[in-house]
Amino acid sequence: MLTRSDYLNIYQKLQEVRRGIHVLQDDKKGYGYTYVSEENILSHITGVMDKVGISLVPSFLPGGWKFTPRVYEKVKTDKAGNQTKDTVSEFLFEAEMLFRWVNNENPEDSIEITWVIGNNTSDMAQSEGGALTYGTRYFLLKFFNVATSEDDPDELKRRIKAGSTNEDALKKMIAEIDAVVKKMPDKKKDIVDAISPIIQKDLGRKSANYMNLKTIEAAAEVLAAVQKIAGAT
């Protein structure tokens, strides 16, 4: 356990948090997707934050948030093929946030990151609350480059720590990378710039081809990198 005598700066403390989080298991389902809940993320992160002595201070940028009413028609088709139209009234909440990581031992030692959030529901309060929950969850995942998986995270962590080349697990993670990349054909350069150093280190030669990855550890890093790009689009 780290103490005040270690005198770590904010970057070193954040790295301590990062070291304890490689993979988190998807534990919630909704709207046809599985995802990592905010509770799951915070339970892994906040304990380490307390140990190393850092705080996360979120805030809205001045004038950086707004509610926009939206009214539109939604067409529904029943099993018999009959169509009906419903009028939908929603509130779109959009905001620019500032997340500030603070070194508790020296508050002037800090890092600031801007992050855009948004959500729309028929209730204004729920629109804002959903945006904050969703936005904070993905900020933490992307900031710490955390890979997510439906598999048992403890098993994946063991493989990562050992640099495992388990064929089935590696193939699955490469398939996840490929699925994310294919959704961003216009981000090819950004993807290559982000993943090339990881792949080159893994293969021992110059390459940007994630299909040739050899270790779970490198695959997890590449997956986190492309997910980060996807989250920024």
Secondary structure, DSSP 8 states (H G I E B T S, - for coil): ---GGG---HHHHHHHHHHT-SEEE--EEETTEEE--HHHHHHHHHHHHHHHTEEEEEEEEEEEEEEEEEEEEEEEE-TTS-EEEEEEEEEEEEEEEEEEEEETT-TTSEEEEEEEEEEEESSHHHHHHHHHHHHHHHHHHHHTT-EEESS-HHHHHHHHHHT---HHHHHHHHHHHHHHHHT-GGGHHHHHHHHHHHHHHHHTS----GGG---HHHHHHHHHHHHHHHHH-
